[in-house]
Amino acid sequence: MKWINRREFLSGSIATGAGLGSLVLAKGTEVNIAPGTVKDDISIAQWALVREIREGKWKTLDFPRIAREDFDINGIEFVSTLFELPTYSYLRNLRRNAEKNDVTMVLIMVDDEGETCAPSKAERVQTAINHRKWVDIAKYLGCHSIRTNCRGPKDAPKNQALEWAVDCYNLLLEYAAPAGIRVLIENHGGLSNDADWMVSLFKKVDNPYFGSYPDWRSPSREFDNYEYLKKMLPYAGGVSYRNQPQEKQTARMIKLCRDSGYRGWYGIESSGRQEIKHGKELLEKYLLKQ
């Protein structure tokens, strides 16, 4: 397989008009520039309803029905630790349930499979291997990506940590890219909260299958969610939408996404049914009805 870096990929896609479709990297292998490039849509992150799942009210197999019947939302985003038993028959039933309810399975948020920015080479290799099964599952379900975490050791030298992360993600991408599955990073603490460090990581790996999944979170003294989102959007393969403290802040962040050129899924991760419904209303107001 001839490898292609991000710059070559983007320039080639613009020249051929692949921004509205896919670019063939090798025989039988395709990659979307940005999932959902042509239009925006709304999905639900399973974590937004994690309390109900832990209370035993429903299971992952029910998620497509919940999304359609309870929220009339077109996409769902899974959490790896909430899969009950991801055997072939289980996944086949999940795919059938999604087809029955006309719901797109967007991505899988992968947790508890190792640190992608570890000092130990052996740990980095094992982490990359641990994520492979989720690449396989994402491929079978028709998801476009898996979401990973990249925190790194506390107080690790940033330059050294960058090399560790580059090594691990290159290893993971060697497996994910031929499958056509993108690998995204969500800001879940540590180095992943440092937008400049993240940009350095994306530039260093320089792979069209590698990108960001910015979690909007709430603004605070420690975290400027607007500036973080602004720096991550050029690399975004999805966004983790959250209702902001004020509607005007939500509208401002949606506008930022639109103005940046991002087109794709907005995965609602605001917690609870009322917040999900409110998020859908705001997204329809400021995004889909533009």
C-alpha positions in Angstrom: 0.0 0.0 0.0 1.4 3.4 -1.0 1.3 5.6 2.1 -0.1 9.2 1.7 0.3 12.0 4.1 -2.3 14.5 5.1 -1.0 17.3 2.8 -0.9 15.0 -0.3 -4.3 13.7 0.6 -6.0 17.1 0.9 -4.3 18.5 -2.2 -5.3 15.5 -4.2 -8.8 15.4 -3.0 -9.3 19.1 -3.8 -7.9 18.6 -7.3 -10.2 15.6 -8.0 -13.3 16.8 -6.2 -13.0 14.0 -3.7 -14.2 16.3 -1.0 -17.7 15.1 -1.9 -16.9 11.5 -1.7 -13.9 9.2 -1.1 -10.3 8.9 -2.3 -8.9 5.5 -3.2 -5.5 5.0 -1.5 -5.0 1.5 -2.7 -7.1 -1.2 -4.3 -10.1 -1.8 -2.2 -9.2 0.9 0.3 -11.1 4.2 0.6 -11.1 7.0 3.1 -13.6 9.8 3.5 -12.0 13.3 3.9 -14.3 14.1 6.8 -17.2 11.8 7.6 -20.4 13.5 6.7 -18.6 16.0 4.4 -21.6 16.7 2.3 -24.1 17.6 5.1 -24.4 18.0 8.9 -26.5 15.7 11.1 -27.2 14.9 14.7 -26.2 11.8 16.7 -26.4 10.8 20.3 -23.4 9.7 22.3 -24.3 6.6 24.4 -22.6 8.2 27.4 -25.3 10.8 27.5 -27.6 8.0 28.7 -25.1 6.0 30.7 -27.1 6.2 33.9 -30.1 4.5 32.3 -27.9 1.7 31.0 -26.2 1.2 34.3 -29.6 1.1 36.0 -30.6 -1.8 33.6 -33.3 0.1 31.8 -32.0 -0.9 28.4 -29.0 -2.4 26.6 -26.7 -1.5 23.8 -28.8 -3.6 21.4 -31.7 -1.3 22.2 -29.8 1.9 21.4 -30.9 2.2 17.7 -34.5 2.0 18.8 -34.1 4.5 21.6 -32.4 7.0 19.2 -35.2 6.7 16.7 -38.4 6.2 18.8 -37.5 8.5 21.8 -35.5 11.2 20.1 -36.0 10.8 16.3 -32.2 11.2 15.9 -30.4 9.7 12.9 -27.0 8.6 14.4 -25.6 6.8 17.4 -22.1 6.8 19.0 -21.2 3.8 21.1 -19.0 3.4 24.2 -16.8 0.3 24.1 -17.2 -0.5 27.8 -21.0 -0.6 27.4 -21.0 -3.4 24.9 -22.4 -6.5 26.7 -20.9 -9.3 24.7 -19.5 -8.2 21.2 -19.6 -11.6 19.6 -20.4 -12.0 15.9 -24.1 -12.8 16.5 -24.4 -9.9 18.9 -22.9 -7.5 16.4 -25.1 -8.9 13.6 -28.2 -8.3 15.7 -27.0 -4.7 16.5 -26.5 -4.0 12.8 -30.0 -5.4 12.0 -31.5 -3.2 14.7 -29.8 -0.1 13.3 -31.1 -0.9 9.8 -34.6 -1.6 11.1 -34.7 1.8 12.8 -32.8 3.6 10.0 -30.1 4.8 12.3 -26.4 5.3 11.3 -23.8 3.9 13.6 -21.2 6.7 13.6 -18.3 5.8 15.8 -17.1 3.8 18.9 -15.6 5.6 21.9 -12.9 3.3 23.1 -11.9 3.4 26.8 -9.8 1.2 29.1 -7.6 -0.3 26.4 -4.2 1.3 27.4 -2.4 4.6 27.3 -1.5 5.8 23.8 1.2 8.1 25.2 3.2 5.7 27.4 7.0 5.8 28.0 7.2 2.0 27.6 7.5 0.7 24.0 5.9 -2.6 25.1 2.9 -0.7 26.5 2.5 1.3 23.4 2.5 -1.8 21.2 0.0 -3.5 23.5 -2.2 -0.5 23.5 -2.3 -0.4 19.7 -3.0 -4.1 19.6 -5.8 -3.7 22.2 -7.6 -1.2 20.0 -7.6 -3.5 16.9 -10.7 -5.4 17.9 -12.6 -2.1 18.1 -11.4 -1.2 14.6 -12.8 -4.5 13.4 -16.1 -3.9 15.2 -16.3 -0.4 13.9 -15.7 -1.7 10.3 -18.4 -4.4 10.7 -21.0 -2.0 12.1 -20.3 0.6 9.4 -18.8 3.3 11.8 -16.4 5.7 10.3 -14.1 6.0 13.3 -13.0 5.0 16.7 -12.4 7.6 19.4 -9.3 7.2 21.7 -7.8 8.9 24.7 -4.3 10.4 24.9 -3.5 11.8 28.4 0.1 10.9 28.9 2.0 10.6 32.2 1.7 13.5 34.6 4.5 16.1 34.2 6.0 14.2 31.2 8.3 16.3 29.0 6.0 17.4 26.1 8.6 16.8 23.4 9.3 13.3 24.6 5.6 12.6 25.2 5.0 13.7 21.6 7.3 11.0 20.3 5.6 8.3 22.4 2.2 9.3 21.1 3.4 9.5 17.5 4.8 5.9 17.8 1.6 4.5 19.3 -0.7 6.1 16.8 1.4 5.1 13.8 1.2 1.6 15.0 -2.6 1.8 15.4 -3.0 3.5 12.0 -1.1 0.7 10.3 -4.1 -1.5 11.2 -6.9 1.0 11.1 -6.1 2.8 7.8 -6.3 -0.3 5.5 -9.7 -1.0 7.1 -10.9 2.6 6.3 -11.4 3.4 9.9 -10.3 6.8 11.3 -8.6 7.2 14.7 -9.7 10.2 16.6 -8.6 11.8 20.0 -11.1 13.4 22.4 -9.8 15.8 25.0 -10.2 13.9 28.2 -7.5 15.4 30.4 -3.7 15.5 30.4 -1.9 16.3 27.2 -5.1 16.0 25.1 -6.4 19.2 26.8 -3.4 21.1 25.3 -4.5 22.2 21.9 -1.1 23.2 20.7 0.4 19.9 21.7 -2.4 18.1 19.9 -1.8 20.1 16.7 1.8 19.1 16.9 0.8 15.5 17.2 -1.5 15.6 14.1 1.2 17.4 12.1 3.8 14.9 13.1 1.7 11.8 12.3 0.4 13.5 9.1 -2.2 10.9 8.2 -5.7 11.5 6.8 -7.1 8.8 8.9 -6.0 10.6 12.1 -7.9 13.4 13.7 -9.6 15.1 16.6 -12.9 14.7 18.3 -13.2 17.9 20.3 -15.4 17.7 23.4 -17.0 21.1 23.8 -17.3 20.8 27.6 -18.1 24.0 29.6 -15.9 27.0 29.7 -13.8 27.5 32.8 -10.7 29.4 33.9 -8.7 26.3 33.2 -10.2 25.5 29.8 -11.1 27.9 27.0 -13.5 25.6 25.1 -14.0 28.0 22.2 -10.3 28.5 21.5 -9.7 24.7 21.9 -12.4 23.9 19.4 -11.1 26.5 17.0 -7.7 24.8 16.9 -9.1 21.3 16.7 -11.6 21.9 13.9 -9.1 21.6 11.0 -8.5 18.0 12.1 -12.0 17.1 13.3 -13.6 13.8 12.3 -16.5 14.6 14.6 -17.5 16.8 17.5 -18.8 16.0 21.0 -21.6 18.5 21.3 -22.6 19.8 24.8 -25.2 22.5 25.6 -23.4 25.6 26.9 -24.4 27.6 30.0 -26.0 30.2 27.7 -27.8 29.7 24.4 -25.7 32.4 22.7 -22.6 30.4 23.6 -24.0 27.3 21.9 -24.9 29.3 18.8 -21.4 30.8 18.8 -19.7 27.4 18.8 -22.0 26.0 16.2 -21.2 29.0 14.0 -17.5 28.4 14.5 -17.9 24.8 13.3 -19.8 26.0 10.2 -17.4 28.8 9.4 -14.4 26.5 9.7 -15.7 24.3 7.0 -16.5 21.3 9.2 -19.4 19.2 7.9 -20.4 16.1 9.7 -22.0 14.6 12.9 -22.7 16.6 16.0 -22.7 13.9 18.8 -24.8 15.1 21.7 -23.1 14.2 24.9 -25.1 16.5 27.3 -26.3 14.2 30.1 -29.9 13.0 30.4 -33.0 13.0 28.2 -34.0 16.6 28.7 -30.5 17.9 27.9 -30.4 15.7 24.8 -33.8 17.0 23.6 -32.7 20.6 24.3 -29.4 20.0 22.4 -31.3 18.7 19.4 -33.6 21.8 19.5 -30.6 24.1 19.5 -28.8 22.2 16.7 -31.9 22.3 14.6 -32.3 26.0 15.3 -28.7 27.1 14.6 -27.3 24.3 12.3 -29.9 22.4 10.3 -32.2 25.3 9.5 -29.4 27.6 8.3 
